Each structure stands twice: as structure tokens, then as C-alpha cells.
Amino acid sequence: MDFTIQNTLIPVHHGYETVDVQIRDRRIAAISPGLEAAGTIVDGRNKLLLPGFVNAHTHSSEMWQRGIIPPVPLELWLAELYDFVPLDPEQIYLSALGTGVETLLSGGTSVVDHLVLIPGQEMETIAATVRAYREIGIRAFVGPLIQDESLSAGIPSGANQHNHEPYVRSTQETLALLQDAVRTFHCPEEGIHLLPAPTGIQLCSDALFAGCIELSDRHNLCRHTHLLETRAQQMLAQEKYGCSGVEHLKRIGFLGSRTSLAHCVWLNDADIGFLAETRSTVVHNPLSNLRLGSGIAPILKYRQAGVNLAFGCDGAASNDSQDLLEAIKMGTILHNVTDSDYHHWITPRQAVEIAALGGATGLGMADQLGSLTVGKQADLVLYDLTNLSLLPRTDPIGLLILGRPIQAVDSIWVRGERIASDGKVTTIDLDQLRRNLFDRSQWTANRQSATVNHLEARYRSVMNLPTQKISF
Amino acid sequence: MDFTIQNTLIPVHHGYETVDVQIRDRRIAAISPGLEAAGTIVDGRNKLLLPGFVNAHTHSSEMWQRGIIPPVPLELWLAELYDFVPLDPEQIYLSALGTGVETLLSGGTSVVDHLVLIPGQEMETIAATVRAYREIGIRAFVGPLIQDESLSAGIPSGANQHNHEPYVRSTQETLALLQDAVRTFHCPEEGIHLLPAPTGIQLCSDALFAGCIELSDRHNLCRHTHLLETRAQQMLAQEKYGCSGVEHLKRIGFLGSRTSLAHCVWLNDADIGFLAETRSTVVHNPLSNLRLGSGIAPILKYRQAGVNLAFGCDGAASNDSQDLLEAIKMGTILHNVTDSDYHHWITPRQAVEIAALGGATGLGMADQLGSLTVGKQADLVLYDLTNLSLLPRTDPIGLLILGRPIQAVDSIWVRGERIASDGKVTTIDLDQLRRNLFDRSQWTANRQSATVNHLEARYRSVMNLPTQKISF
């Protein structure tokens, strides 16, 4: 279906203009005042049209554990997460729907789902996720989260030797599974992309990385991984490789213009140079970095070095939401405390560019997405500027990025299809989703994680924390 | 009117219970399962009842400039703010309504409004603000923002001498005005409290502080001020007093258990000791501290020293919202990056205690507000746990504090009066407020502040920033 959005505000160089925007054959066909009406007319008065943003890193099934994991660092948080991970593909389907809805209603039209797989039901997990994203109509980049080492290997050994249990699946089985998933589900022309996405150097062998590189080169797929999220991972990389994790990934050929790297908190100046040189993308997840105490990623340094950036929510158990505008706001203002020269601080317009074009660039789609450009695919979001949270009227983009917009999205198009209007996602039954999420969960507090109890003493010792232990 | 809230979830030691809560004669009269119904029945099923939070520091009229001031540090931000400050009491009324609505719908039942006064219409400014808060029914602590030195005096001199224009009003006139405001508007039994609230050491003489202390002692009023928000203020205090700003305030007798201090970013260990010793309250405003690049207040150190804490949104032009839950979330997770021992990190339940009881304590009302305690005044908020943003069901307080609740407030009582139900504030016409805010404003970008242009070179020089200048 085609659309003409009439009299909408769009940002132009240093200001705003009121224009009509035509969507034809899934693409932005024209942007100009006074266009002839074609297709469905949409009233754009008192509204702001922006390119859709990219939620460039999340883990959808974490939604089942949002709000429940106590304040602990990543290594212990992961232990608890996996103790209670959902094991039913129907749950995976529901949390993908929830992740999609929250991403859309906070300005995101694409989501990168670094998807935790149910052991033994890996293909079913991916199928359930893809089904959810297809139903809802969001553009999805699904990266099955793979590893070939067991969780305890992700904590540095320090002075001691540790033997870790072998992982449940061999490297070759995992790569075969991934190949199978690509063959079955990768369908970019319908908005479903598969990504080889090893979880990270902390839990993956070089053989697994090599297999992912080979697969992504063969099928022209983007690559995705976590990188140096915590100080413990920085220490582990030195133990494992004798060099920084970034340098190692560069050596084995994982970096590149089709590679996006979640977190990148613990990088040195040489590492930053490697990212710029290889045109890799850093996905900044400010909320989980704070929530898990991982640190503040040196985002202003990345900008100065010319490294491409994108924003992500990260999984809902470490955020604990999927509100992309919140992640963008925090990723914008957080860094002001890291550099006293405000000329380096991120402006709201720069934040929009990171969220839209930066995200698209990291997914190899900068020529197709990420800006209001005639010929690009119509992934667009229309914001209602008469919403109380965007009043009084000042600078619309300033209000959107620095404020706290509450249900300010009016309409959404993905691949030219309108999937939300009047502030509601129209492709699924939201009340039914709420009922399903409600019925499959219960209020709780103080659950106990056996694995945290098992790992905590070792973690505290390696990280030089006092050895006394308190229970949660 | 009396109420019985039936079958609502409340937090109890380490868990939750389902109870009935009776509100009688403006107070919490009973909390227990199976109470006899009295007054209006409220269905509390699938809802969480919490004490109302305190938005312990804001400036309501800044709402007119939210989203518009570029990313600059406080000293330049202030210069721009005052170049475009609203000058019509009707605007002040509207922004106080907006501030009240946003505070309420994000869990706040009390607001501390450090109110910027229109020169020459000071009493009209206060009257308009009080009128708004009375209409809406929120409990309000109005601290007319006073100073007796001109804005440029707030920037350190460095090696140079600077002469500053005298302030528009004399110290004695200002104190007389404040006395008049207290006589006219202070009415705690109706939920309107006045606070002597000098803007801060950077713009106030000791005589002004002394007058405020005298007035607050005479009328048993709480006191409020900004304190060491920026590094520039820390430098200025040394120039002005030869000691830290905290030490100076202690010497002149401004600190104490009825004193709340906004920001407290640049304090040393001795300063922290002074705050603990005097039982002063720190109001943490994490969002404006980040937005203005002021720094990260050492909140975990305050907790360890036993300093009482509260959360504030700060004015909407430096936040740029009035969503108290957002400020609480950021004030909770931000500090995890400042201390690697997660045993010190703030838990969601501790955050609730800071937001409710900590706020009440800083306003001298800990015996009246801030907890679900029989006999306390009924300032209560009921959250709808079937809201998508609070699903799936896990730990309700974890979801509320660490998540991103979107319109999750169902009902609000202040002083036992129900002022919101079904997620809507019922005391004012919200559509009319939106129309008024819309009609009195316009979309804009790139306005130019003459005062910023005037002050910037001096600011950059004193703060040792490179001297090249870019325009916004």
C-alpha cells in the first residue's frame, strides 16, 4: 500500500520544514511541500517524521527475567540468568513480541536479537522468534547466541588453574546448526536477517569464530558479538591470548565493516584504532553497562576516532526495559561527565543520526535505511508533538532525545507497511499479549540461584573484592 | 472521603503480601487482610501500593525551555536559561501544572519547587505556582529561588579580578519578600509549605543565608539550597571562603536536619562528615548532573556515611523531563560504575526507601509521610501491574524501579484525597493544559543566547578549556 504523509515536520539543516512525504512500493518516493496526494492520506500536522531507529543489541527472552535479578556484575548476573532461562518456545515467541512492541513504540523499526537458544530446541527457538517478528512486522536481525565453552570459563582464573565442564554442544554441531538456521530463516527481502553471533571471546574458541567468519563471508551476512563488556573480560582476554581482545579479533579476521560489537567498555587507544581501521561498529548499551556496573564506554573517544556507533537496549533483564528512547537519552548525556569540553558532547541531532544511520551502517544497510532520503526503504516513525511529554513546543528533536517521551509515537512504517497508528501497534492483539505474559508468570522475590552461590567466592577472589559474602 | 483499597499487593520484609488498606480522615487507618469495607471501595487486585515519592528538587518554570538548551555546562546553561525565562505569571501557573502532573504520574506525591521568580512580579509568581499545586492537589514545598549577586559572579575569577553588576534587588528587600511569602502562602495543613531557599553559595551573600536561617528557625521551616553542583562552584567556594562550600555552610549554621541540599557532586570526605554530623539531606539529581556534565555525585559514599538521601528531577530544562521514576532509576544504577563491590550497590527496595522516606525526612516529615504505616498521612500511589511495561510478572518493585514504567500509575491519594484514578489525574483538565502549553509556544531551533556569547570565553579560560569557540 502507498501513503502520503501530509504537512509533517522533518529536520533539515539546523532547523525544521513542513513537507509531504510519499511512500510508494515500500520506499520513500518523494519529500516536498505540496505533493499530489497518492495512496492513503496520513495527517502529519503537529507531528515529526524521523527515520526508524535500530535497537542494535538485545536478547529478547530476557524479558521473562526483567526486574528480578539483583544488582550484581555481569559474571554473576549471567549465572543467575541461565539458572532460570525460559525453556518453552512459546515463551520465546511471547517475549519476542514484547521486545518488538516496546522497541517499536520507542522509535525502533529494526531489532538485533542476540537470541539465547533453548538447549535441544535450537531451531524451534529461532522459529518462534522469527514468527513473532514476522507477525509484528518489525525488521529483525536474529543472531543465535552461540558459544562452545561453559559459563564458568568466562571468569578469569587469576593465579589458579580451573577446569571447566565441556559445553553441551560441540563447535562443529553449533556451526552446522547455524548453517541450517541461515538456510531456513534468512530472508532479507522480507525483513528477516540472520547473523552469525558468537557470544564473545570469553566463551568461544577461535574455531567457532573462524566458522562464523566463513559462514558470514559465504552468505554476505553481518556479524555480531559482545566485546570487552567488563573488566573481568579484559583480564580474561589477557590470560587467554596475551593481548587485548580487540587485537585478537582483528588477527583472526572477525572485525570489519559488516561487524557490530556490543559494549566495548574496556578498550585502550590502540584497540580504538583497530575498530576505526576495520570500520567496525560499536553498539553502545548504556543502561546495562550501568546496571551491571560494567563501566562507561569511551563513546566520545570513539566519535573522535571516527568509529561508527549505534545504540542498543541490551536484554531486558539487564536494563530492565526495551525503551530505545531511554537508551538513546542515557547514551547521549552519560558521556558529558567524561570530558569537560562540552564541544565534544553529543547533541540531540547527532544522537538521532547514531540511532538511525549508525545502526543501519552497522548492519550493512546504510544505503537502504537510516535517513529521510528519497529511494531508501520506508522504515519511518511519526511522533505526535501534541503529547504532554513533548510540550511546551521547543526543539522537537531536543524534546524527543533529552526528554522522557511517554507514548509519543503515533505511526510506524516498516518496509513501507504501516504497522502502528494512533499510538498502537496494529499487527498483533496487545491485550492478548499482556494476558499471555501475565498468565505465564508470577510475582516473586528472593529466588535463589545455585550457580551464583557456586561462583561467587571465586569471582570475588579474582576481582580482589573482600571475601565476606552476603546473601540476596 | 474515606477509602478501602482491597486486595492490593504491598511490600513486606523481603517479599509481598496481599492486604486491604483503609484511608480514614486523610490517614492510613488500617493495613490488614480481610478488613471490613468502609468508604469508597477501590479494587487493588493486580496492583502494587507504595508510599508516594518526593520529587525533592525541581524548578517548575524550566518546563518552558525543556529540549532547547544545547549541551553546555551549568554556568553557560544558566546564562541561556535566564535569557529566555518566562515573564508571565500565567505561564508559571501552566508549567507548575505540567510539573505536578508529570511528577504525580511517575509516582511523586510531593514536589519541592525551587521557584524562579519573575523580577518585579515575585509574589504573583509564587501565587500562580501555589494556585496550580492547590488545584492539582499535589503536596508542594515552594522555595522561592533567591540570590543577591548577579549571574556572572557564579563563575570563578581565576587569576583575574572581575567586577559584577549589582543584583536587581537588595538583600533586605529579598528577605522582606520572603517573609511576606511565608506569611501569605505557608499552610502545611493544606499541603502548601514554604521554604527559604537561597540559590547557593555561588550567588548569595552570608547576610542572605543568615536571613534565611533566622526565618526558618522562627517559623520552623525547612531550608533548601543548591550545593557544589559543578567543579566551577568548588573552585569558586575556595576563592570566596578559602575553604569548601560545605564547611562554610556549616560555620554559618545553614546545615541541619531540616536542610536539604541539591546536587552535592563535588564534596570531599571531610564535607561528607559534616553532612552526616548535621543530619542534612542530599538531594540527588542524576539526570541533570549528567546532562550538564556536572559529574557523578558520590552517592554510595553518602550511604556509607549515613547521610540521608532523596531523589529529584531537577528543572525540566536540564533533565529534560519530570519523570521521577526515570530519575530514581538512574540515581539507582548510575553508581554501580563507581564501586566494584556490588554489595554496596543500591537495591530497588532501597531506592524506594530513598524516594519516599528519604524525601520525607529531608522535609522534616518522616513521622508523617514516606512509608505504609498506620497513622501516617495517606500520600499513596497504586500501580497497575498488568501494564505491559511491568510484565511478565517478576519482582514488582524491581520492575518499577529498574524498568521503564509507561503510564503504570493507576490511582493517587494525597492527604487522603484521591486525585488520580484509571491512570488519569482527575483534578484538572489535561487536554486544556496541553492546548494551553501548545498555544503559548512554538517549535524552534538554534536560538542565540547573548549572555552565553558574552560569558563563554571567560568560562573556557577559567576552566582551562581550549579557547576556540564554536557556535550552536
Chai-1 contact restraints between the chains, C-beta under 6 A:
chainA,res_idxA,chainB,res_idxB,connection_type,confidence,min_distance_angstrom,max_distance_angstrom,comment,restraint_id
A,H14,B,N446,contact,1.0,0.0,6.0,A-B,restraint_1
A,G15,B,A445,contact,1.0,0.0,6.0,A-B,restraint_2
A,W64,B,P392,contact,1.0,0.0,6.0,A-B,restraint_3
A,G67,B,T394,contact,1.0,0.0,6.0,A-B,restraint_4
A,G67,B,D395,contact,1.0,0.0,6.0,A-B,restraint_5
A,G67,B,G398,contact,1.0,0.0,6.0,A-B,restraint_6
A,G67,B,L399,contact,1.0,0.0,6.0,A-B,restraint_7
A,G67,B,L402,contact,1.0,0.0,6.0,A-B,restraint_8
A,G67,B,G403,contact,1.0,0.0,6.0,A-B,restraint_9
A,I68,B,T394,contact,1.0,0.0,6.0,A-B,restraint_10
A,I68,B,D395,contact,1.0,0.0,6.0,A-B,restraint_11
A,I68,B,G398,contact,1.0,0.0,6.0,A-B,restraint_12
A,P71,B,Y342,contact,1.0,0.0,6.0,A-B,restraint_13
A,P71,B,W345,contact,1.0,0.0,6.0,A-B,restraint_14
A,P71,B,T347,contact,1.0,0.0,6.0,A-B,restraint_15
A,V72,B,Y342,contact,1.0,0.0,6.0,A-B,restraint_16
A,P73,B,Y342,contact,1.0,0.0,6.0,A-B,restraint_17
A,L290,B,I333,contact,1.0,0.0,6.0,A-B,restraint_18
A,L290,B,L334,contact,1.0,0.0,6.0,A-B,restraint_19
A,L290,B,N336,contact,1.0,0.0,6.0,A-B,restraint_20
A,R291,B,I333,contact,1.0,0.0,6.0,A-B,restraint_21
A,G293,B,N336,contact,1.0,0.0,6.0,A-B,restraint_22
A,G293,B,V337,contact,1.0,0.0,6.0,A-B,restraint_23
A,G295,B,V337,contact,1.0,0.0,6.0,A-B,restraint_24
A,I296,B,V337,contact,1.0,0.0,6.0,A-B,restraint_25
A,D320,B,L402,contact,1.0,0.0,6.0,A-B,restraint_26
A,D320,B,G403,contact,1.0,0.0,6.0,A-B,restraint_27
A,S321,B,G403,contact,1.0,0.0,6.0,A-B,restraint_28
A,S321,B,R404,contact,1.0,0.0,6.0,A-B,restraint_29
A,D323,B,R404,contact,1.0,0.0,6.0,A-B,restraint_30
A,E326,B,R404,contact,1.0,0.0,6.0,A-B,restraint_31
A,I333,B,L290,contact,1.0,0.0,6.0,A-B,restraint_32
A,I333,B,R291,contact,1.0,0.0,6.0,A-B,restraint_33
A,L334,B,L290,contact,1.0,0.0,6.0,A-B,restraint_34
A,N336,B,L290,contact,1.0,0.0,6.0,A-B,restraint_35
A,N336,B,G293,contact,1.0,0.0,6.0,A-B,restraint_36
A,V337,B,G293,contact,1.0,0.0,6.0,A-B,restraint_37
A,V337,B,G295,contact,1.0,0.0,6.0,A-B,restraint_38
A,V337,B,I296,contact,1.0,0.0,6.0,A-B,restraint_39
A,D341,B,L465,contact,1.0,0.0,6.0,A-B,restraint_40
A,Y342,B,P71,contact,1.0,0.0,6.0,A-B,restraint_41
A,Y342,B,V72,contact,1.0,0.0,6.0,A-B,restraint_42
A,Y342,B,P73,contact,1.0,0.0,6.0,A-B,restraint_43
A,H343,B,I470,contact,1.0,0.0,6.0,A-B,restraint_44
A,W345,B,P71,contact,1.0,0.0,6.0,A-B,restraint_45
A,T347,B,P71,contact,1.0,0.0,6.0,A-B,restraint_46
A,L388,B,R434,contact,1.0,0.0,6.0,A-B,restraint_47
A,L391,B,R434,contact,1.0,0.0,6.0,A-B,restraint_48
A,L391,B,L437,contact,1.0,0.0,6.0,A-B,restraint_49
A,L391,B,F438,contact,1.0,0.0,6.0,A-B,restraint_50
A,P392,B,W64,contact,1.0,0.0,6.0,A-B,restraint_51
A,P392,B,L437,contact,1.0,0.0,6.0,A-B,restraint_52
A,P392,B,S441,contact,1.0,0.0,6.0,A-B,restraint_53
A,R393,B,S441,contact,1.0,0.0,6.0,A-B,restraint_54
A,R393,B,Q442,contact,1.0,0.0,6.0,A-B,restraint_55
A,R393,B,W443,contact,1.0,0.0,6.0,A-B,restraint_56
A,T394,B,G67,contact,1.0,0.0,6.0,A-B,restraint_57
A,T394,B,I68,contact,1.0,0.0,6.0,A-B,restraint_58
A,D395,B,G67,contact,1.0,0.0,6.0,A-B,restraint_59
A,D395,B,I68,contact,1.0,0.0,6.0,A-B,restraint_60
A,D395,B,A445,contact,1.0,0.0,6.0,A-B,restraint_61
A,P396,B,W443,contact,1.0,0.0,6.0,A-B,restraint_62
A,G398,B,G67,contact,1.0,0.0,6.0,A-B,restraint_63
A,G398,B,I68,contact,1.0,0.0,6.0,A-B,restraint_64
A,L399,B,G67,contact,1.0,0.0,6.0,A-B,restraint_65
A,L402,B,G67,contact,1.0,0.0,6.0,A-B,restraint_66
A,L402,B,D320,contact,1.0,0.0,6.0,A-B,restraint_67
A,G403,B,G67,contact,1.0,0.0,6.0,A-B,restraint_68
A,G403,B,D320,contact,1.0,0.0,6.0,A-B,restraint_69
A,G403,B,S321,contact,1.0,0.0,6.0,A-B,restraint_70
A,R404,B,S321,contact,1.0,0.0,6.0,A-B,restraint_71
A,R404,B,D323,contact,1.0,0.0,6.0,A-B,restraint_72
A,R404,B,E326,contact,1.0,0.0,6.0,A-B,restraint_73
A,I406,B,I406,contact,1.0,0.0,6.0,A-B,restraint_74
A,R434,B,L388,contact,1.0,0.0,6.0,A-B,restraint_75
A,R434,B,L391,contact,1.0,0.0,6.0,A-B,restraint_76
A,L437,B,L391,contact,1.0,0.0,6.0,A-B,restraint_77
A,L437,B,P392,contact,1.0,0.0,6.0,A-B,restraint_78
A,F438,B,L391,contact,1.0,0.0,6.0,A-B,restraint_79
A,S441,B,P392,contact,1.0,0.0,6.0,A-B,restraint_80
A,S441,B,R393,contact,1.0,0.0,6.0,A-B,restraint_81
A,Q442,B,R393,contact,1.0,0.0,6.0,A-B,restraint_82
A,W443,B,R393,contact,1.0,0.0,6.0,A-B,restraint_83
A,W443,B,P396,contact,1.0,0.0,6.0,A-B,restraint_84
A,A445,B,G15,contact,1.0,0.0,6.0,A-B,restraint_85
A,A445,B,D395,contact,1.0,0.0,6.0,A-B,restraint_86
A,N446,B,H14,contact,1.0,0.0,6.0,A-B,restraint_87
A,L465,B,D341,contact,1.0,0.0,6.0,A-B,restraint_88
A,I470,B,H343,contact,1.0,0.0,6.0,A-B,restraint_89
